[in-house]
Amino acid sequence: MSSKIRMGMIGGSLDAFIGSVHRMAAALDGTIELVCGAFSSNAARSIQTGEALHLPKERIYASYEEMIVQEAQLPADVRMQFVSIVTPNHLHAQPALLALKHGFHVLCEKPLAFSVAEAEQLGIQVKETGLLFGLTHTYTAYPMVKEARDLIAKGKLGTIRKIIVEYPQGWLSAPIESDGQKQAGWRTDPAQAGLSCCVGDIGTHAENIAEYITGLKITELSADVSSVVAGRKLDDDANILLRFDNGAKGVLIASQIANGEENELKIRVYGEHAGLEWLQSEPNTLIVKQNDQPTQLRRAGANHSYLSEHARLHCRIPAGHPEGYIEAMANIYRNFSKAVHSFEDQITHNPLLDYPTIEDGIRGMKFIETVIISGKENATWKQL
């Protein structure tokens, strides 16, 4: 690429949880430059963050509205080319809509929006503008997740029969939102998080990775949804039965009250010929199992010729050198920046440099809504 892609950021102030992670990921491959930002709804905090990041004063904005409008007035070779939105859920859709209307591509944190209606409105805007829209479902960008997807797509497991995906965390086992913990505060607040805490925050990751790896779609679900911690307004635990479009059955567990767990996203997929297993805390290993055969460990590594091209394209270093969460998120940023270059140069983008799209975001919102409705109706089966 002849030049770096210019990025603006909405949210992600110095005291934010995820903003610095996004900035590290965006910078990792040297394909993206942060050129402007509206880092907080608090103007002073936004300015403080921009100064700490050494941005020019005139490119540090007091609000996202000001940033988008003023950036659109700059020369084409100066203004931002896409915006990264890393705000709480209720501040995803409106900045994204405004950015699209002013001609900017968008990369947004998940879940896509505050409601299904907002998500569908975004989908219409993306279609009308023809602009790029990406979603940071980071876990799909690990090399060995790509390898798992490739194995299944090539039929190595045979017809998929059963999918078990789980995402346990323990950090909300106590009502820490009552003590002013910022991340817990907005995630458990219906006015900021929307319909759901647990399902919206981590259940959507489990749904997304299950569909991404298998290539299947959930058609029906039955959900037992709970608010275990007394006084909590939104869910913190969900146990969901799944039916997929090829007849496969599945189980999805999402919990933020699994005391002692950190971030244990795990998926197991079983086909007629073999099964596979991947765990986010050990992301460089893919376990492949088969009756009457030794268990196989496939390992990430740019020099492993036995890996699929899809997996190798998402490895940066030789085998034996761990790659983790920052690198996975960086894969999404790198792939999205390459897609922006391809878009602007009107050339064909490599489909293996994939990233979650607006369609994944809309589907995630419909998943949240369907789970919550099923939970309120005593785990009644609902179509997705």
PLY file of the C-alpha trace (Angstrom):
ply
format ascii 1.0
element vertex 384
property float x
property float y
property float z
element edge 383
property int vertex1
property int vertex2
end_header
0.00 0.00 0.00
1.32 3.44 -0.94
0.08 5.25 2.18
-1.43 4.61 5.56
-5.20 4.65 6.01
-6.27 7.61 8.12
-8.47 6.72 11.11
-10.60 8.79 13.46
-11.82 7.48 16.80
-15.05 8.07 18.72
-14.74 7.11 22.39
-11.69 5.51 23.94
-10.54 8.21 26.34
-7.53 7.64 28.57
-9.66 6.15 31.35
-11.64 3.87 29.01
-11.19 0.10 29.12
-10.98 -0.79 25.42
-9.83 2.38 23.64
-6.11 1.83 24.15
-6.47 -1.78 22.99
-8.03 -0.60 19.73
-5.28 1.94 19.21
-2.56 -0.64 19.79
-4.25 -3.05 17.39
-4.74 -0.41 14.73
-1.07 0.63 14.94
0.47 -2.85 14.99
0.95 -3.44 11.26
1.79 0.13 10.27
-1.13 0.35 7.83
-3.25 2.82 9.85
-2.62 6.26 11.32
-4.82 7.84 13.99
-5.36 11.41 12.75
-8.29 12.71 14.81
-10.69 11.85 17.60
-13.67 12.73 19.75
-12.61 10.55 22.65
-15.28 11.35 25.23
-18.68 12.95 25.67
-16.80 15.14 28.15
-15.05 17.76 25.98
-12.21 18.36 28.44
-11.48 14.64 28.68
-11.52 14.33 24.90
-8.99 17.15 24.57
-6.82 15.66 27.32
-6.78 12.30 25.53
-5.98 13.80 22.15
-3.10 15.80 23.61
-1.72 12.69 25.31
-1.82 10.97 21.93
0.05 13.91 20.37
-2.68 14.80 17.89
-2.79 18.31 16.42
-5.11 20.54 18.45
-7.31 21.23 15.44
-7.96 17.47 15.02
-9.11 16.93 18.61
-12.86 17.40 18.80
-15.31 18.08 21.61
-18.04 15.87 20.11
-18.43 13.21 17.46
-20.85 15.45 15.53
-18.22 18.18 15.32
-15.55 15.70 14.26
-17.54 14.08 11.45
-18.82 17.36 10.00
-15.45 19.12 10.14
-13.45 16.15 8.86
-15.78 15.92 5.86
-14.82 19.51 4.95
-11.08 18.78 4.86
-9.24 17.93 1.61
-9.66 14.29 0.54
-5.99 13.52 1.12
-6.08 14.89 4.68
-9.40 13.90 6.27
-9.98 10.60 8.02
-10.99 7.70 5.78
-12.76 5.63 8.40
-13.91 6.02 11.96
-13.49 3.51 14.79
-16.38 3.61 17.28
-15.48 2.27 20.74
-18.27 3.73 22.88
-20.90 2.01 25.07
-23.76 0.32 23.18
-26.19 3.24 23.16
-23.64 5.40 21.35
-22.90 3.07 18.44
-25.66 3.67 15.90
-25.97 7.45 15.77
-22.25 8.19 15.23
-22.13 5.37 12.67
-25.13 6.73 10.77
-23.68 10.24 10.73
-20.28 8.97 9.55
-21.84 6.99 6.70
-23.94 9.98 5.62
-20.77 12.06 5.39
-18.93 9.46 3.31
-16.80 7.69 5.91
-16.31 3.95 6.33
-17.04 2.61 9.83
-15.46 0.03 12.12
-17.60 -0.43 15.25
-17.47 -2.27 18.55
-20.10 -4.92 19.15
-22.98 -5.25 19.68
-23.82 -3.22 16.60
-26.52 -1.02 18.12
-28.89 -0.41 21.01
-31.81 -2.20 19.32
-32.70 -4.30 16.28
-34.44 -1.27 14.76
-31.24 0.78 15.00
-29.22 -2.10 13.54
-31.55 -2.45 10.57
-31.44 1.31 9.98
-27.65 1.04 9.83
-27.94 -1.84 7.40
-30.07 0.28 5.07
-27.58 3.15 5.27
-24.62 0.87 4.48
-26.47 -0.52 1.46
-27.46 2.94 0.20
-23.98 4.43 0.55
-22.04 1.37 -0.58
-19.46 2.12 2.10
-17.57 -0.45 4.18
-18.75 -1.39 7.66
-16.81 -3.68 9.98
-17.47 -5.02 13.47
-14.81 -5.97 16.01
-15.82 -9.54 16.79
-12.16 -10.06 17.59
-12.19 -13.78 18.34
-12.95 -14.72 14.73
-9.62 -13.18 13.70
-7.33 -15.65 15.48
-5.31 -17.76 13.00
-6.51 -21.08 14.43
-10.14 -19.99 14.24
-9.48 -19.40 10.53
-7.96 -22.88 10.37
-11.01 -24.43 12.04
-13.31 -22.67 9.57
-11.20 -23.92 6.66
-11.20 -27.53 7.88
-14.98 -27.54 8.18
-15.50 -25.78 4.84
-13.35 -28.45 3.15
-15.46 -31.22 4.68
-12.73 -32.64 6.92
-15.21 -33.11 9.78
-18.04 -34.32 7.54
-21.58 -33.17 8.20
-21.67 -31.10 11.38
-23.87 -32.68 14.06
-23.23 -30.86 17.34
-21.82 -27.50 18.43
-21.00 -26.57 22.01
-19.84 -23.01 22.66
-19.33 -21.43 26.05
-18.16 -18.08 27.33
-17.84 -17.99 31.14
-16.57 -14.97 33.05
-16.64 -14.31 36.78
-16.13 -10.56 37.06
-19.82 -9.73 37.70
-20.29 -12.33 40.46
-20.78 -9.44 42.91
-22.74 -6.19 42.38
-19.64 -4.14 41.63
-21.72 -1.69 39.59
-23.03 -0.43 42.94
-19.48 0.49 43.94
-18.97 2.70 40.90
-17.03 0.25 38.72
-17.28 1.98 35.34
-17.36 -1.05 33.03
-19.93 -2.84 35.18
-21.94 0.36 35.53
-22.84 0.88 31.90
-23.06 -2.82 30.99
-25.72 -3.45 33.66
-27.65 -0.25 32.90
-30.58 -0.75 30.47
-30.30 2.88 29.38
-26.76 2.31 28.10
-26.52 -1.43 27.36
-29.98 -2.06 25.94
-31.93 -5.32 26.36
-29.08 -7.36 27.76
-25.85 -7.38 29.72
-24.41 -10.89 29.49
-25.95 -12.01 26.19
-25.20 -8.69 24.52
-21.68 -8.43 25.88
-20.33 -11.97 25.50
-23.18 -14.19 24.28
-22.97 -12.48 20.90
-19.29 -13.45 20.68
-20.24 -17.08 21.25
-23.04 -16.90 18.66
-20.78 -15.19 16.14
-17.85 -17.58 16.45
-20.13 -20.65 16.27
-21.66 -19.46 13.01
-18.33 -18.23 11.63
-16.39 -21.43 12.23
-19.12 -23.82 11.06
-20.62 -21.74 8.26
-24.04 -22.68 9.67
-26.86 -20.41 10.84
-28.89 -20.71 14.03
-32.56 -21.14 13.07
-34.21 -21.68 16.47
-33.28 -21.31 20.11
-34.59 -21.92 23.62
-33.07 -19.70 26.30
-32.99 -19.84 30.09
-31.88 -16.33 31.04
-31.21 -15.11 34.59
-30.20 -12.09 36.64
-28.46 -14.01 39.39
-27.03 -11.12 41.42
-29.79 -9.56 43.54
-31.01 -6.20 42.29
-29.32 -6.42 38.90
-31.59 -5.10 36.15
-30.11 -7.03 33.25
-29.08 -10.65 32.71
-25.78 -12.03 33.95
-26.25 -15.70 32.98
-27.78 -17.56 30.01
-28.09 -21.20 28.95
-29.33 -21.64 25.40
-30.28 -24.64 23.25
-29.66 -24.14 19.54
-30.88 -25.64 16.27
-28.92 -24.97 13.09
-29.95 -24.81 9.45
-28.40 -28.19 8.55
-30.19 -30.01 11.38
-27.27 -29.83 13.83
-28.02 -29.21 17.50
-26.05 -27.04 19.88
-25.63 -25.55 23.32
-24.49 -22.01 24.09
-23.55 -20.99 27.64
-22.76 -17.37 28.50
-22.18 -16.34 32.09
-20.61 -13.43 33.92
-21.18 -14.92 37.37
-18.97 -18.00 36.87
-16.79 -17.18 39.86
-13.08 -17.59 39.18
-13.33 -17.63 35.40
-11.46 -15.00 33.42
-12.31 -15.03 29.71
-12.77 -18.68 28.79
-14.42 -18.59 25.37
-14.37 -22.17 24.11
-15.94 -23.96 21.16
-16.27 -27.63 20.29
-17.63 -28.81 16.95
-18.45 -32.44 16.17
-19.01 -33.86 12.70
-19.64 -37.35 11.36
-15.89 -37.92 10.75
-14.09 -35.84 13.39
-14.35 -33.09 15.98
-12.37 -29.99 16.86
-11.85 -27.78 19.90
-10.48 -24.26 20.37
-9.99 -22.24 23.56
-9.36 -18.49 23.57
-6.94 -18.64 26.49
-4.77 -21.06 24.45
-5.40 -19.49 21.05
-2.40 -20.85 19.17
-3.61 -24.46 19.39
-6.45 -26.14 17.51
-7.32 -29.64 18.73
-8.61 -32.10 16.12
-10.07 -35.39 17.36
-11.16 -38.60 15.63
-12.29 -42.02 16.83
-9.47 -44.61 16.84
-6.90 -41.95 15.86
-4.37 -39.98 17.91
-5.50 -36.51 18.89
-3.91 -33.90 16.61
-2.66 -30.50 17.76
-2.43 -27.91 15.01
-0.32 -24.92 15.97
-0.24 -21.34 14.73
2.88 -20.23 12.90
3.58 -18.36 9.70
6.06 -21.08 8.69
3.66 -24.03 9.14
2.99 -25.15 5.58
0.29 -27.58 6.73
-1.98 -24.70 7.74
-4.50 -23.25 5.31
-3.64 -20.07 3.44
-6.43 -18.37 5.42
-4.73 -19.23 8.71
-1.20 -18.35 7.54
-2.33 -14.93 6.32
-3.30 -14.17 9.92
-0.03 -15.33 11.49
2.79 -12.81 11.83
5.64 -14.77 13.39
7.18 -18.26 13.24
5.74 -21.17 15.21
6.51 -21.23 18.92
6.10 -17.48 19.40
2.69 -16.78 20.92
0.23 -14.42 19.25
-2.74 -13.24 21.27
-5.66 -10.87 21.63
-3.94 -7.70 20.40
-2.76 -9.51 17.28
-6.25 -10.91 16.65
-7.82 -7.46 16.87
-4.98 -6.13 14.71
-5.98 -8.68 12.06
-9.40 -7.05 11.86
-7.90 -3.56 11.62
-5.35 -4.64 9.01
-7.95 -6.46 6.92
-10.34 -3.53 7.14
-7.63 -1.04 6.15
-6.73 -3.18 3.14
-10.42 -3.30 2.21
-10.53 0.52 2.38
-7.51 0.73 0.06
-9.15 -1.74 -2.34
-12.40 0.22 -2.22
-10.74 3.53 -3.00
-8.44 2.08 -5.66
-11.36 0.13 -7.19
-9.50 -3.17 -7.12
-10.62 -6.61 -5.95
-10.08 -7.22 -2.26
-8.64 -10.58 -1.15
-11.66 -12.43 0.37
-9.37 -14.27 2.80
-8.62 -10.93 4.48
-12.09 -11.06 5.97
-13.68 -9.18 8.86
-17.13 -9.21 10.52
-19.63 -7.10 8.58
-22.88 -5.20 9.05
-24.75 -8.46 8.41
-22.99 -10.08 11.37
-23.94 -7.09 13.49
-27.63 -7.19 12.54
-27.71 -10.92 13.15
-26.12 -10.43 16.57
-28.78 -7.91 17.55
-31.55 -10.28 16.44
-29.87 -13.04 18.46
-29.89 -10.87 21.61
-33.54 -9.94 21.15
-34.63 -13.53 20.47
-32.76 -14.88 23.49
-34.27 -12.30 25.84
-37.79 -12.91 24.50
-37.38 -16.68 24.90
-36.05 -16.20 28.42
-39.03 -14.08 29.42
-41.35 -16.78 28.07
-39.80 -19.59 30.18
-37.39 -20.82 27.49
-40.01 -21.12 24.73
-38.50 -22.09 21.38
-38.19 -19.05 19.11
-37.13 -18.70 15.49
-34.07 -16.63 14.71
0 1
1 2
2 3
3 4
4 5
5 6
6 7
7 8
8 9
9 10
10 11
11 12
12 13
13 14
14 15
15 16
16 17
17 18
18 19
19 20
20 21
21 22
22 23
23 24
24 25
25 26
26 27
27 28
28 29
29 30
30 31
31 32
32 33
33 34
34 35
35 36
36 37
37 38
38 39
39 40
40 41
41 42
42 43
43 44
44 45
45 46
46 47
47 48
48 49
49 50
50 51
51 52
52 53
53 54
54 55
55 56
56 57
57 58
58 59
59 60
60 61
61 62
62 63
63 64
64 65
65 66
66 67
67 68
68 69
69 70
70 71
71 72
72 73
73 74
74 75
75 76
76 77
77 78
78 79
79 80
80 81
81 82
82 83
83 84
84 85
85 86
86 87
87 88
88 89
89 90
90 91
91 92
92 93
93 94
94 95
95 96
96 97
97 98
98 99
99 100
100 101
101 102
102 103
103 104
104 105
105 106
106 107
107 108
108 109
109 110
110 111
111 112
112 113
113 114
114 115
115 116
116 117
117 118
118 119
119 120
120 121
121 122
122 123
123 124
124 125
125 126
126 127
127 128
128 129
129 130
130 131
131 132
132 133
133 134
134 135
135 136
136 137
137 138
138 139
139 140
140 141
141 142
142 143
143 144
144 145
145 146
146 147
147 148
148 149
149 150
150 151
151 152
152 153
153 154
154 155
155 156
156 157
157 158
158 159
159 160
160 161
161 162
162 163
163 164
164 165
165 166
166 167
167 168
168 169
169 170
170 171
171 172
172 173
173 174
174 175
175 176
176 177
177 178
178 179
179 180
180 181
181 182
182 183
183 184
184 185
185 186
186 187
187 188
188 189
189 190
190 191
191 192
192 193
193 194
194 195
195 196
196 197
197 198
198 199
199 200
200 201
201 202
202 203
203 204
204 205
205 206
206 207
207 208
208 209
209 210
210 211
211 212
212 213
213 214
214 215
215 216
216 217
217 218
218 219
219 220
220 221
221 222
222 223
223 224
224 225
225 226
226 227
227 228
228 229
229 230
230 231
231 232
232 233
233 234
234 235
235 236
236 237
237 238
238 239
239 240
240 241
241 242
242 243
243 244
244 245
245 246
246 247
247 248
248 249
249 250
250 251
251 252
252 253
253 254
254 255
255 256
256 257
257 258
258 259
259 260
260 261
261 262
262 263
263 264
264 265
265 266
266 267
267 268
268 269
269 270
270 271
271 272
272 273
273 274
274 275
275 276
276 277
277 278
278 279
279 280
280 281
281 282
282 283
283 284
284 285
285 286
286 287
287 288
288 289
289 290
290 291
291 292
292 293
293 294
294 295
295 296
296 297
297 298
298 299
299 300
300 301
301 302
302 303
303 304
304 305
305 306
306 307
307 308
308 309
309 310
310 311
311 312
312 313
313 314
314 315
315 316
316 317
317 318
318 319
319 320
320 321
321 322
322 323
323 324
324 325
325 326
326 327
327 328
328 329
329 330
330 331
331 332
332 333
333 334
334 335
335 336
336 337
337 338
338 339
339 340
340 341
341 342
342 343
343 344
344 345
345 346
346 347
347 348
348 349
349 350
350 351
351 352
352 353
353 354
354 355
355 356
356 357
357 358
358 359
359 360
360 361
361 362
362 363
363 364
364 365
365 366
366 367
367 368
368 369
369 370
370 371
371 372
372 373
373 374
374 375
375 376
376 377
377 378
378 379
379 380
380 381
381 382
382 383
